[in-house]
Protein backbone atom coordinates (compact mmCIF):
# COMPACT_ATOMS: atom_id res chain seq x y z
CA UNK A 1 0.00 0.00 0.00
CA UNK A 2 1.38 3.41 -0.96
CA UNK A 3 1.23 6.40 1.29
CA UNK A 4 -1.01 9.10 -0.18
CA UNK A 5 0.72 12.50 -0.21
CA UNK A 6 -0.80 15.96 -0.50
CA UNK A 7 -0.35 17.43 -3.98
CA UNK A 8 0.24 20.87 -2.41
CA UNK A 9 2.66 20.31 0.51
CA UNK A 10 3.76 16.68 -0.11
CA UNK A 11 2.93 15.67 3.47
CA UNK A 12 0.94 12.45 4.09
CA UNK A 13 -2.78 13.17 3.77
CA UNK A 14 -3.79 10.82 6.58
CA UNK A 15 -6.24 9.18 4.17
CA UNK A 16 -6.34 5.64 2.84
CA UNK A 17 -5.42 6.73 -0.68
CA UNK A 18 -8.68 5.54 -2.18
CA UNK A 19 -10.59 8.15 -4.20
CA UNK A 20 -13.70 7.87 -1.97
CA UNK A 21 -11.59 8.68 1.08
CA UNK A 22 -9.29 11.29 -0.48
CA UNK A 23 -9.84 15.04 -0.51
CA UNK A 24 -10.08 16.39 -4.06
CA UNK A 25 -11.28 19.80 -5.16
CA UNK A 26 -13.72 19.71 -8.06
CA UNK A 27 -13.24 22.70 -10.37
CA UNK A 28 -15.02 23.64 -13.60
CA UNK A 29 -12.18 22.00 -15.55
CA UNK A 30 -10.71 19.26 -13.41
CA UNK A 31 -10.40 17.48 -10.07
CA UNK A 32 -7.36 18.73 -8.16
CA UNK A 33 -5.64 16.88 -5.35
CA UNK A 34 -5.36 14.82 -3.28
CA UNK A 35 -4.93 17.24 -0.37
CA UNK A 36 -4.30 17.05 3.34
CA UNK A 37 -7.08 18.74 5.32
CA UNK A 38 -5.08 21.94 5.93
CA UNK A 39 -4.19 22.46 2.25
CA UNK A 40 -7.70 21.46 1.14
CA UNK A 41 -9.22 24.24 3.25
CA UNK A 42 -6.74 26.88 2.08
CA UNK A 43 -6.79 25.99 -1.63
CA UNK A 44 -10.58 26.37 -1.83
CA UNK A 45 -10.29 30.04 -0.94
CA UNK A 46 -8.49 31.16 -4.11
CA UNK A 47 -10.02 29.15 -6.98
CA UNK A 48 -10.81 31.27 -10.04
CA UNK A 49 -14.47 31.07 -11.01
CA UNK A 50 -13.59 31.30 -14.71
CA UNK A 51 -10.67 28.90 -15.26
CA UNK A 52 -10.86 26.72 -12.13
CA UNK A 53 -7.19 27.22 -11.22
CA UNK A 54 -5.81 28.47 -7.91
CA UNK A 55 -4.27 31.87 -7.26
CA UNK A 56 -7.31 34.02 -8.04
CA UNK A 57 -6.61 37.60 -7.05
CA UNK A 58 -9.72 39.78 -7.34
CA UNK A 59 -13.45 40.06 -6.85
CA UNK A 60 -15.28 39.89 -10.22
CA UNK A 61 -16.56 43.11 -11.77
CA UNK A 62 -20.30 43.70 -11.26
CA UNK A 63 -21.39 44.31 -14.88
CA UNK A 64 -21.27 41.88 -17.79
CA UNK A 65 -21.57 42.04 -21.56
CA UNK A 66 -24.27 39.85 -23.12
CA UNK A 67 -22.88 36.30 -23.44
CA UNK A 68 -20.01 37.03 -21.03
CA UNK A 69 -19.34 33.98 -18.87
CA UNK A 70 -20.20 34.56 -15.20
CA UNK A 71 -17.72 33.27 -12.58
CA UNK A 72 -18.76 30.26 -10.52
CA UNK A 73 -16.87 31.49 -7.42
CA UNK A 74 -16.54 34.82 -5.60
CA UNK A 75 -13.00 35.41 -6.86
CA UNK A 76 -11.22 35.36 -10.24
CA UNK A 77 -7.83 35.93 -11.86
CA UNK A 78 -7.69 39.49 -13.21
CA UNK A 79 -6.32 38.13 -16.50
CA UNK A 80 -9.12 35.55 -16.89
CA UNK A 81 -11.74 38.22 -16.29
CA UNK A 82 -10.08 40.60 -18.75
CA UNK A 83 -9.84 37.92 -21.46
CA UNK A 84 -13.47 36.86 -21.00
CA UNK A 85 -14.65 40.47 -21.07
CA UNK A 86 -12.72 41.10 -24.30
CA UNK A 87 -14.05 37.89 -25.87
CA UNK A 88 -17.66 38.74 -25.08
CA UNK A 89 -17.24 42.35 -26.23
CA UNK A 90 -15.67 41.27 -29.54
CA UNK A 91 -18.68 39.05 -30.31
CA UNK A 92 -21.28 41.82 -29.85
CA UNK A 93 -23.24 43.15 -32.78
CA UNK A 94 -23.62 46.95 -33.07
CA UNK A 95 -27.20 46.70 -31.77
CA UNK A 96 -26.15 44.56 -28.78
CA UNK A 97 -23.33 46.98 -27.95
CA UNK A 98 -25.62 49.99 -28.14
CA UNK A 99 -28.26 48.30 -25.94
CA UNK A 100 -25.67 47.21 -23.38
CA UNK A 101 -24.15 50.68 -23.12
CA UNK A 102 -27.59 52.27 -22.78
CA UNK A 103 -28.48 49.88 -19.94
CA UNK A 104 -25.24 50.77 -18.14
CA UNK A 105 -25.91 54.50 -18.52
CA UNK A 106 -29.42 54.02 -17.11
CA UNK A 107 -28.09 52.55 -13.83
C-alpha positions in Angstrom: 0.0 0.0 0.0 1.4 3.4 -1.0 1.2 6.4 1.3 -1.0 9.1 -0.2 0.7 12.5 -0.2 -0.8 16.0 -0.5 -0.4 17.4 -4.0 0.2 20.9 -2.4 2.7 20.3 0.5 3.8 16.7 -0.1 2.9 15.7 3.5 0.9 12.5 4.1 -2.8 13.2 3.8 -3.8 10.8 6.6 -6.2 9.2 4.2 -6.3 5.6 2.8 -5.4 6.7 -0.7 -8.7 5.5 -2.2 -10.6 8.2 -4.2 -13.7 7.9 -2.0 -11.6 8.7 1.1 -9.3 11.3 -0.5 -9.8 15.0 -0.5 -10.1 16.4 -4.1 -11.3 19.8 -5.2 -13.7 19.7 -8.1 -13.2 22.7 -10.4 -15.0 23.6 -13.6 -12.2 22.0 -15.6 -10.7 19.3 -13.4 -10.4 17.5 -10.1 -7.4 18.7 -8.2 -5.6 16.9 -5.3 -5.4 14.8 -3.3 -4.9 17.2 -0.4 -4.3 17.0 3.3 -7.1 18.7 5.3 -5.1 21.9 5.9 -4.2 22.5 2.3 -7.7 21.5 1.1 -9.2 24.2 3.2 -6.7 26.9 2.1 -6.8 26.0 -1.6 -10.6 26.4 -1.8 -10.3 30.0 -0.9 -8.5 31.2 -4.1 -10.0 29.1 -7.0 -10.8 31.3 -10.0 -14.5 31.1 -11.0 -13.6 31.3 -14.7 -10.7 28.9 -15.3 -10.9 26.7 -12.1 -7.2 27.2 -11.2 -5.8 28.5 -7.9 -4.3 31.9 -7.3 -7.3 34.0 -8.0 -6.6 37.6 -7.1 -9.7 39.8 -7.3 -13.4 40.1 -6.9 -15.3 39.9 -10.2 -16.6 43.1 -11.8 -20.3 43.7 -11.3 -21.4 44.3 -14.9 -21.3 41.9 -17.8 -21.6 42.0 -21.6 -24.3 39.9 -23.1 -22.9 36.3 -23.4 -20.0 37.0 -21.0 -19.3 34.0 -18.9 -20.2 34.6 -15.2 -17.7 33.3 -12.6 -18.8 30.3 -10.5 -16.9 31.5 -7.4 -16.5 34.8 -5.6 -13.0 35.4 -6.9 -11.2 35.4 -10.2 -7.8 35.9 -11.9 -7.7 39.5 -13.2 -6.3 38.1 -16.5 -9.1 35.5 -16.9 -11.7 38.2 -16.3 -10.1 40.6 -18.7 -9.8 37.9 -21.5 -13.5 36.9 -21.0 -14.6 40.5 -21.1 -12.7 41.1 -24.3 -14.0 37.9 -25.9 -17.7 38.7 -25.1 -17.2 42.3 -26.2 -15.7 41.3 -29.5 -18.7 39.1 -30.3 -21.3 41.8 -29.9 -23.2 43.2 -32.8 -23.6 46.9 -33.1 -27.2 46.7 -31.8 -26.1 44.6 -28.8 -23.3 47.0 -28.0 -25.6 50.0 -28.1 -28.3 48.3 -25.9 -25.7 47.2 -23.4 -24.2 50.7 -23.1 -27.6 52.3 -22.8 -28.5 49.9 -19.9 -25.2 50.8 -18.1 -25.9 54.5 -18.5 -29.4 54.0 -17.1 -28.1 52.6 -13.8 
